[in-house]
Amino acid sequence: MIDLYYWPTPNGWKVTIALEEMGLPYRVNLINIGAGDQFKPGFLAIAPNKRMPAITDPHGPDGAPISMFESGAILQYLARKTGQFGGSTERDRIFVDQWLMWQMGGLGPMAGQAHHFLKYALNMDPPQDIAYAQDRYRCETARLYGILDRQLANHEFVAGDFYSIADMSIWGWASLWEGQQQTLDDKPNLKRWLDTVTARTGVQKGRAVAAEKRGDYKGDKTAQDTLFKRS
């Protein structure tokens, strides 16, 4: 059984969705990021970057245990471990990795910053209403969604006509498009893809893990100080 260190965020959902889709047994260890669990020594031994998700697999390479952090790396590891959702040919694998890296280096950080400045920063004490940052990240997120919509105009899924870990990695962030102040009115292919992926049983089960714990931390100065501390 894989130990998953998790909190219900878009990055956390990537791994619960993958584990559900791949049929892998796992045990959830909640890492309450608002309470500072990500800074505790036991978690840092697994995830030195102080971010979840992370996993420990007792049956890693050569049968030896392995722990790892970074959601994209975890998705690649699980795809290789199971032979699922990573692409069936070398060409497919290249496209999957390409779009996975696009999410890790582009959509995730930009949409995350859009969330921060459009939602969280406004509710900080004192409020941080920074028009330049809001506009910059809103527009960059829109640009990235435009790229995704054009890719999906010619393919059923992100990396091609097959569902993959690239879709799993992107879905969580894209499903929160309203909070990023985006529109789907001019992105019919993205809307179609969102509906298709959202309807998958594995996605629904993965998204539901500890869903009741998810919060926006508005008005919770202690959680905000913990989440946005610089150390």
N, C-alpha and C positions, 0 to 999 in steps of 0.2 A: 504494500500500500504506500502510495506517494504521500508525503507530508507537504501540504500546501500552506504557505504563510501569506495571508490574504486580507484584503479589505475591499468592500464593494465599490470599486472605481473602474473606469474604463480599462486601466492597465491590469487590474485584478481580474476583470471579466474575461480578458483574453485567455487566461490560463484555465479558469473554471469551464469556459466554453470548450476549449481544446480537450480537457480531460473528459468532459461529458461526450463530446463528439467521438473521441477515440475509445470510449468504453473502459477507461483506466480507473481502477479504484483509488480513492484519495481520501485523506483526512484533513479537514480544515482547521488551521490554527489562526484565529483572528488576530490581526495586528492593527489595533485601534490607533490610526494615525493622528486622530484628534487628541488622544490621551498620551501620545509619545511612545507607544510600544516599539516604534521603529528605531528608537535610540537605546534600547535595552541591550546589554552585552550578549545575551543569548541569541538575539536576532542578528546583531552585528557580526557574529561569528559566521553567519550564513550569508548575510547581505551587507557587506561593508559600506555600500553606497547609501545606506539608511533609507532605502526605498523598498516597498513591496511591489509585486509579488516575488516570492522565492520558493524554491522547492528542495526537498531532500528525497532522493530516490534510493531506497535500500538495495535495489538491483540495477545499478548503473553499469557503465562499461566494464566488461570482463567480470560481471557479477559483483563488483565492489560498489559500496555506497558512494553517492555523489550529491553534493549540494550546489545549487547555482542560483544566481539572481539575474535580473534583466529579462523582461517579459519576452522580447523578441528571441533572445538566445534560448529561453525555455521552450518556446514554440518550435524552434528548429530542432532542439534536442528531442522533444516528444514526437515530432514528425519522423525523425530518423529512427527512433526507438520502435515505433509501431509500424513504420512503412505506410503511414496514412497522411493525406492532406499536404504533402510536401511537393507533389508533382511526380508523375510516373516516368518521365523521361528527363534527361539532362537539360533539354531546352525548357521544359516545364519548370524544373527546379530553379533555373536561372530567373525566369519570370516571377516565380513565387518570392524568391529572395529579393529581387529588385523592388517589388511592391511592399514587402515587409520592411525593407530599409527605408522606403519612402514614408511609410507610416512612422517608423521610429525616429527618423531624423527631421520629418516635416510636419505631417498632420498632427501627431501627438503633441509635440512641443508648441506648435502654433495655436491649436485649438485649446490647449491647456492654458496658454497665456491669455487667450481671448476670454475664457471662463474667469480667470483671475481678475483681469481689469474690468470686465463688464459686470461681474457678479460679486466676487469676494471683496475686492478692494473698496467697493462702494460702501460696504458694511463694516469696514475696519474702524478702529477708534484711534485717531480721527479718520473720517472717511477719506479715501484716496481717489478722487474723481479726476483722472488724468486723460484728457480728451485725445492727446496724441497717441498714447499707448492703446487706448480703446480702438481708435481708427486703424492703427497699424496692424493689430492682430486680427481685428474683424476682417479687414481687407485681405490679409495674407491667407486667412482660413478660407475665405471665399474663392481666392485664386486656386487653392489646392482642391477644393470641391469641384471647381470647374474642370481641372485636369482629370479628376476621378470620373466625372460625368462623361467626359469625352472618351475615356478608356472603356467605360461601360456601354457606350453606344455600339461598340463592335464586339463585345464579349459578354457572356452571361454573368461571369464573375470577374473579379479584379485581375487575376493573372491569366485568364483565358476562359474556356468553357468548362471549367471544373472548379469546385469549391475547395479552398485551401486555407492554410494558416494565414495567408495574406488577408483573406476576407475576415477571419477571426480577429486579427489585429486591428483592422480598420473599423469594424462594425461598432464597437463600444463608443469610440469618439464620434463617429458619424451619426449615431443614434441620438446624440445630444445636440444636434444642429440648432435647435431653437434657442438653447441657452447661450449659444455662440453668436446669436443674432444673425442667423443665415436664413436663406429661403431655398425651397426646392421647386418653386414655381418655374424656374428656368433650367431645372436639372431633372428632367423626367427619367433619365437612365439611372441616376443615383436614387431617386425615389423608388423605382422598380426594384433595384437591388436591395435597398433597405427593407422593403416589404418581403422580399424573397428570403433574405437571411433571417429576419426577425421571426418568420414563421417556422424556422427549423426547431425541432424539439431540443436538440443539444444546446442551441443558443438560449432558448427560454429557460432551460434548467440551469445553465451556467449563470445567466443573468439573475436568477432567483436566489442564488446562494447568499445568505445573510442580507437579503435586500432590506430587511427591516432596520438594519444598522446604518443604512445610508442617510446622510444628513447634509445640509448645506452650510452649517456652522455660522449662520447669520446670528449676530448678537452674542456669540460665544467667544469672548476675547481670549480666554485661556486656550481654547482650541486653535484660534487663529495664530496666537503667539507660537504655539507648538508647531503648527503646520508650516508657517512661513519664517521660522527662525533661520538664521544664516549659517549656523554651525553644522 
